[in-house]
């Protein structure tokens, strides 16, 4: 543990950590969280476990540790925020909320690392974000990321592989794939529920093919689609980094956009974004003008697999003869506690061979921008995930979060594996195509 500090830079009353301190009292230090925590498992340091970090938070709150203490900051920074500890915790410690509150309390004193600050600034401003994603798409189209990933040094090669991994999966010959605007999907039953989709920033910028597949699948499953104009980044990256003011500002934009659509439900195909939307009520709980509105949006938010599971989903008619293993995103399994719906989606696909993945509940090491700011620890967490995928013998890894798709996809490319990553909705969409496709 860090030594006692006499610095006045402590968590004073009114700071986010002080306001969230009640959650600290729930921890009974049983240690059930230790083996669920990827940083503790890989680094074997109690300070890099949920229990250890909660002790550090308490000591910061009590003034025993300064908010800019570098050793403490390192242990807090190393946390992936996967929230697997919440699933394992018998006492219901709200670790995710405490982590965000701690980072928000520390940020004004210690600052935010340059890389994180630059990335968050881009995601906060729509024009900068559009330019960045347009540049990434253009770079991807040159095929240079695929060519450079195997030959550059690891620190440069991995970002190249991440961009390369966003290339749309070729599940069928591209010439016969149905375009979103041509021959619309016929619903399996008359629409009774209206749905709008979170388009997302990375999803719309690098995974627009998944967004297209999501709309087709929803229509086929009997949902009437509505558009929510004026959406922004969901704010998850900012909240996780401790920039709660920016997260709240982005949340207000999205609340207004989804209210305008008037849809019954909000479908989200990005697990991290879905978890964030479901936390809007908590994020804006002390804002009188927005609290109730945010709570209503949170209550209407559904992961795409969660939404489809309520209606079936409708079984596919075209066999998709692929060997697939499913890796559940942490913010789907642990933050939203969604486990069986993604499997229901995959089991609705005829011809698909679903292979179990050992240690599927362990994080892949992506965690938003974690792989950029903590690359060594991210690599250590990713390594066992790649090993388990190789042991499964699967040709495809299905996962419902863009960060996970890029992290695992890049790892597979860099390791020389022939396995590739795909969103579960892409597979279901393929099974809805006409047999001759």
C-alpha angles and dihedrals in degrees: 000000000000118000121258113275129207092201114131088223095104135134100279123195111284096034116121092253092051091050091050095042094109087075090062090062091063093067113099093181092239093148097227087129095060101083091040091058114090095202093051092046092051102034099032093213120133089214088061093056127089091248092051094047091050088056089051090050091051092050091050089050091050092049095247092118126041117237090237095048102138097212093051091044089055093055092047091047092051092062111107093204089227090143093216085136089065091058091050096042115103091193099057098240107183092224096163092056091046092050093052091046091050094050091046090052093048098043099076090051104039099024128223122284113261096244092050092045092052094048093046091050091055093049091048095056115061096207094051090046093051091050092048094049092044089053091049091051092048091049090049091052091059089062088226093125089059091049097044099043095075096046109036124087112275097258091054097033097058096061088048090052091048091057091044090053091061091069109120113264114251100225092153135008106293093226093067099041112114115247117226092242097043122078099349118229114267110230115241087228136007110286113261101162127054118221136185125194131229099232092196128197105259090030094055094037102046106007102042088134088065091050089052091050090048092056092048092049093048091050091049090051093055104264121138107223125225129185124238106202124199098034121162137191108305092237097237095127091051095047092049091051093050098255094128095160092061091043090054092048091052091045092056090053091052095044089056092046094052093044089056092056093057090208121159093228139018112224117208124189094184113078095205092050092046091053089050095050089050088056095052090099090057094040093055099030094119095047106095093199096051110022098092092039092051091048091055091051091049091051091053096049119107133175107241092245091047090052095047092048089062090064101033101259102259107254119246122248101204117072115240102198100198135129104235134177122193124227109188114217112241093237089054098046102031107022097038097024091226110152114141103037096073089051090050088055092052093045090056089066114093117226095015117132108214112204121195116242117218115230090010089156091066120099121254093218099249101110099162107290094350092110088059099047099033103028098156095054090041090055091049091053093045095051098073090044091057090047092053091048091052090050091053092061091218120154094207134037113208116204132156106221129076095222091053091045091054095042097047092036091053092047092051093049093047093048093052093244118155091214116106137196127248137172113248090233090060090058093048090047090053090054090056093059122103116278094247089062 
